[in-house]
Each structure stands twice: as C-alpha cells, then as structure tokens.
Amino acid sequence: MIPIPLVCLMYSTLDPAEYVEIARVVQVEAYRHSNDEYGVAANIMNRVASDDFPDSIQGVTCLLYTSPS
C-alpha cells in the first residue's frame, strides 16, 4: 500500500482510497521527481471540479483509461 502523509489526511476531504487512486495514475503518467507529477494530479482534480467530467476521482481516472485515444 502507498503510504499517505498524516498531514494530507488531516486537511483534506479526500479519503485514503482517493489518494491511492491519484498516486497510481501519477506513477503511470508522470516522469518521476518532476513537475509532471504535480501536473497530472492537478489535472485530475480540475476534471473532478469541472461540470464536463465525472464528479469523483475514480470516475475521472476510469474515463482516462477507457476512452478512445
């Protein structure tokens, strides 16, 4: 399991499963130790906030991997 910093759990409305889902997508999509990691996570969160995409992290990440290229 991916460790989640305690401070993240204290100040966020995300549950641990959502953190894990974001971490998995970031691990696959972004170059490690780069600004790409932040960009991928921010993109997911922006899509969740948008009316054009599903309202959950799982919904957005499933959409990313099931939609045609």
N, C-alpha and C positions, 0 to 999 in steps of 0.2 A: 504494500500500500504506500502511496505517496504521502510523506509527512506534510501536515498543514501547520504553518506557524500559528501559535496561540493568538497572537495579535490579530490575525486575519479573522479568526473565529469570533473574537470579542467585538469587532467593529463592523461586521458585515451582516447583510441579510441573506447571504448565500449559505447553503448548507454544505457539509463536507462532500457529499456526492457531486455537487455542482463544481466545487474546487477541483475535484479529481477529474471531472469531465473536461474542464478548461485545460488542466495540466496535460492531459493526454493529447488534446488537439494541438496545443502549443509544442509539445515534444515532437509531434509528427510534422507539423507545418513550418516551424521556425528554425533558423540556424541558431545553435546553442550559444549562449552568452552574448547575445546581440540585441539590438533594439527590435529585431524582428519578433522576439518573444513578447515584448510589450505590445507591439502592433497587432499580433494575432489575437491576444487576449482582449485588447481594446475593441477590435473588430467584432468579436463575439458579443461583447457587452453592448456595443452600439446597435447591433442587429436585434438583440433582445429588447432594447428600448424603442426600436422602430416599429411603426404600425405595419410595415411591409413584410415582416418576418414573424415567426412564432414567438410567443411570449416567454419561452423558457430556454435555458441553456441547452438542455437535451434536444429540444425541438430544433434549435438553430444548428447544432452540431450534426444531428441526423440529416438535416436538409443539406448540409455541406457535402456529405458523403453519399447521398442518394440522388442528387440532381445531376442531370447530364452535363457534360463539360461543354 
